[in-house]
Amino acid sequence: MTEDTLQPADYRIILLGASNLTLSLPRLITSLRAGLPGKVEILAAAGHGRSYLGWSHVIHRGLPGLQDCSLWETIKQRPPAKQTYAMFTDLGCDLFYGAMPQQIVDAVQVCMTRFQEMSAKTIYVRPPLGPLNKISNWRYYLVKNVFFPGPTIPWATMQRYIHEVEAGASQIATELDFETVIPKDDWYGFDPIHIKRSFRDIAWSEILSPWDLDPTPPVSSSSLREALNIWTRKAAEGTLWRVIKRQRSQPVIKWEDGSTLSLF
């Protein structure tokens, strides 16, 4: 660790998710840094098709499961921040990899319990059940095989599994007194999984509002240069073509005000 990371942050922001989080990560990071006074420490674990349970691979790259990635050990090694906030979303990917609902709920509970232990003000973003319930069989098979190629279980079974995961995760979030955000149907279009680009600023502003940050930073698009600077950074652990293992030191970005970004 560097001297900078040994100094307590004013805000620690922990973000867990998959493709929705990845697509909007630059605007979230830029907006949080611009709107919050002091040193902001951002730790994000995301990635297209990211699994909560185990390693996931998309094209050439692989990333570890969210419950077992090095994010948690890194947090233990750093001094507690003055205020800690956490958010997790994108719970459905593991179903497409063949995991059963209870396995996913158990992994989510592990992550939620860790957030509770660090006294993080936590937001749980529910899956978009409204748009998912409306899609037809052919749309399901199309979307599933575009984003998650491989064996496909019947849509009726998948619908039941999605509801079981959501019910289990919501129950845990309620028991831990976490804030729950229900996505709005108009955030989604033909693609029932990803928030439409035109709604991302509105959607994420609403998603982050339960944190009650003072001042509340409005979410807005970042510049292409800022987005590429974040999207091209590498996570702490990963594989290339399932063969080459790589490790990257964190944080990957250190700004002049002492704020940092670490990826896992």
C-alpha positions in Angstrom: 0.0 0.0 0.0 1.1 3.5 -0.6 1.1 6.4 1.9 -2.0 7.8 0.2 -4.0 4.6 0.8 -2.9 4.5 4.5 -4.7 7.8 5.0 -8.4 7.5 5.9 -10.8 8.6 3.2 -13.7 10.9 3.9 -15.9 8.7 1.8 -15.5 5.0 1.0 -17.8 3.9 -1.9 -18.1 0.2 -2.6 -19.8 -0.9 -5.8 -20.7 -4.4 -6.8 -22.4 -5.4 -10.0 -22.0 -6.6 -13.6 -22.8 -5.0 -16.9 -25.2 -2.2 -15.8 -22.6 -1.0 -13.3 -19.8 -1.4 -15.9 -21.6 0.7 -18.5 -22.3 3.5 -16.0 -19.1 3.3 -13.9 -17.4 6.4 -15.5 -20.5 8.6 -14.9 -20.9 7.4 -11.3 -17.2 7.9 -10.5 -17.0 11.3 -12.1 -20.2 12.5 -10.4 -19.3 11.2 -6.9 -15.9 12.8 -7.0 -17.3 16.1 -8.3 -20.1 16.2 -5.8 -18.5 15.0 -2.5 -16.0 17.1 -0.6 -12.8 15.6 0.5 -11.0 12.4 -0.3 -13.2 9.8 -2.0 -12.1 6.1 -2.1 -14.0 4.1 -4.7 -13.7 0.3 -4.8 -15.6 -1.3 -7.7 -16.1 -4.9 -8.6 -18.0 -5.1 -11.9 -17.7 -6.5 -15.4 -20.0 -7.8 -18.1 -21.4 -11.2 -17.1 -19.9 -10.9 -13.6 -20.7 -13.7 -11.3 -21.3 -13.5 -7.5 -20.3 -17.2 -7.1 -17.2 -18.0 -9.2 -15.1 -17.1 -12.1 -16.9 -15.7 -15.2 -15.4 -15.4 -18.7 -16.5 -13.1 -21.4 -14.6 -13.4 -24.7 -11.0 -13.3 -23.7 -11.1 -12.1 -20.1 -12.0 -13.8 -16.8 -12.8 -12.3 -13.4 -13.2 -13.9 -10.0 -16.6 -14.2 -8.2 -17.7 -11.1 -6.3 -17.9 -13.0 -3.0 -14.3 -14.2 -3.2 -12.4 -11.5 -5.0 -9.6 -9.5 -3.4 -11.9 -6.5 -2.7 -12.6 -7.8 0.8 -9.0 -8.4 1.8 -8.0 -5.0 0.4 -10.7 -3.3 2.6 -9.3 -5.1 5.7 -5.9 -3.8 5.0 -6.9 -0.2 4.6 -7.9 2.1 7.5 -11.7 2.6 7.9 -13.1 5.6 6.1 -15.0 8.3 8.0 -18.2 7.2 6.1 -18.8 4.0 4.1 -21.4 3.5 1.5 -22.1 0.3 -0.5 -24.3 -0.6 -3.4 -24.9 -4.0 -5.2 -26.9 -4.8 -8.2 -27.0 -7.1 -11.3 -27.9 -10.3 -9.5 -29.1 -12.4 -12.4 -25.9 -13.5 -14.2 -25.3 -16.7 -12.2 -28.6 -18.1 -13.3 -27.4 -18.0 -16.9 -24.3 -19.9 -15.8 -26.4 -22.7 -14.4 -26.4 -21.8 -10.7 -29.4 -22.5 -8.6 -31.3 -19.7 -6.8 -30.3 -20.7 -3.3 -26.6 -20.7 -4.2 -26.9 -17.1 -5.5 -28.9 -16.0 -2.4 -26.2 -17.5 -0.1 -23.4 -15.6 -2.0 -25.4 -12.4 -1.8 -25.9 -12.9 1.9 -22.1 -13.2 2.4 -21.6 -9.9 0.7 -24.5 -8.2 2.5 -23.2 -9.5 5.9 -19.8 -8.0 5.2 -21.3 -4.6 4.4 -23.2 -4.8 7.7 -20.1 -5.6 9.6 -18.4 -2.5 8.2 -21.4 -0.3 9.0 -21.9 0.6 5.4 -25.0 2.4 4.4 -26.1 -0.1 1.7 -28.4 0.1 -1.3 -29.7 -3.1 -2.9 -31.0 -2.6 -6.5 -33.6 -5.2 -7.3 -33.7 -7.0 -10.7 -36.1 -5.3 -13.2 -38.9 -7.8 -12.7 -41.4 -5.7 -14.6 -39.6 -5.7 -18.0 -38.4 -9.3 -17.4 -42.0 -10.5 -16.8 -43.1 -9.0 -20.1 -40.6 -10.6 -22.5 -41.6 -13.5 -24.7 -39.9 -16.8 -25.2 -38.2 -15.7 -28.4 -36.9 -12.5 -26.8 -35.6 -14.5 -23.9 -33.7 -16.9 -26.1 -32.3 -14.0 -28.2 -31.1 -11.9 -25.3 -29.8 -14.9 -23.4 -27.8 -16.3 -26.2 -26.4 -12.9 -27.3 -25.1 -12.1 -23.8 -24.7 -15.6 -22.3 -24.1 -18.2 -25.0 -24.5 -21.8 -23.9 -27.2 -24.2 -22.7 -30.5 -22.5 -22.2 -33.2 -23.6 -19.7 -36.9 -22.9 -20.5 -38.1 -19.4 -20.0 -40.8 -20.4 -17.5 -38.1 -22.1 -15.3 -35.9 -19.1 -15.6 -38.7 -16.7 -14.6 -39.3 -18.8 -11.4 -35.6 -18.8 -10.6 -35.3 -15.0 -11.0 -38.2 -14.4 -8.6 -36.7 -16.8 -6.1 -33.4 -15.0 -6.2 -35.0 -11.6 -5.9 -37.2 -12.8 -3.0 -34.3 -14.2 -1.1 -32.1 -11.2 -1.6 -34.9 -8.8 -0.7 -35.6 -10.6 2.5 -31.9 -10.4 3.6 -31.7 -6.7 2.7 -34.9 -6.1 4.7 -33.5 -8.0 7.7 -30.3 -6.0 7.6 -32.2 -2.7 7.2 -30.6 -1.9 3.9 -32.2 0.4 1.4 -34.0 -1.3 -1.6 -34.4 0.4 -5.0 -37.0 -0.9 -7.4 -36.1 -0.2 -11.0 -38.7 1.6 -13.1 -40.0 -0.1 -16.2 -39.4 2.9 -18.4 -35.7 2.7 -17.7 -35.6 -0.4 -20.1 -36.4 -0.9 -23.7 -36.2 -4.0 -26.0 -33.3 -5.1 -23.8 -34.9 -6.0 -20.5 -31.6 -6.2 -18.6 -29.7 -3.0 -19.3 -30.8 0.5 -18.5 -31.3 2.5 -21.7 -28.5 5.0 -22.3 -31.0 7.9 -22.4 -32.2 7.0 -18.9 -28.9 6.3 -17.2 -28.4 9.7 -15.5 -31.9 9.7 -14.2 -31.9 6.1 -13.1 -28.6 6.2 -11.3 -29.4 9.5 -9.6 -32.5 7.8 -8.2 -30.6 4.6 -7.3 -28.1 6.5 -5.2 -30.6 8.9 -3.6 -31.1 6.6 -0.5 -27.5 7.3 0.6 -28.7 10.8 1.6 -25.3 12.2 0.7 -24.8 15.8 1.7 -24.4 17.4 -0.8 -26.2 14.9 -3.1 -24.2 14.7 -6.3 -26.3 14.6 -9.5 -25.3 11.8 -11.8 -24.3 13.0 -15.3 -22.4 11.7 -18.2 -18.7 11.8 -18.2 -16.5 12.9 -21.1 -15.3 10.2 -23.5 -11.8 10.8 -22.3 -12.8 10.2 -18.7 -14.8 7.1 -19.6 -12.0 5.5 -21.5 -9.5 6.3 -18.7 -11.7 4.2 -16.4 -12.9 1.5 -18.8 -9.3 0.7 -19.8 -8.1 0.1 -16.3 -7.5 -3.5 -15.2 -8.9 -5.3 -12.2 -6.7 -6.7 -9.4 -7.1 -10.3 -10.6 -8.0 -11.7 -13.9 -7.2 -14.2 -16.7 -6.7 -13.9 -20.4 -8.1 -16.7 -22.5 -8.5 -18.8 -19.3 -4.8 -19.5 -19.3 -2.7 -16.4 -18.5 -3.2 -15.1 -15.0 -2.6 -11.5 -14.2 -2.4 -9.4 -11.1 -2.6 -5.6 -11.0 -1.7 -3.4 -8.1 -4.4 -1.1 -6.7 -5.5 1.6 -6.8 -5.4 2.0 -10.6 -6.1 5.8 -10.4 -4.9 8.4 -7.9 -6.3 11.9 -8.3 -4.6 15.0 -7.1 -7.1 15.5 -4.3 -6.1 12.2 -2.8 -9.2 10.3 -4.1 -8.6 6.8 -5.6 -10.1 4.1 -7.7 -9.5 0.5 -7.2 -10.9 -2.3 -9.4 -11.5 -5.9 -8.5 
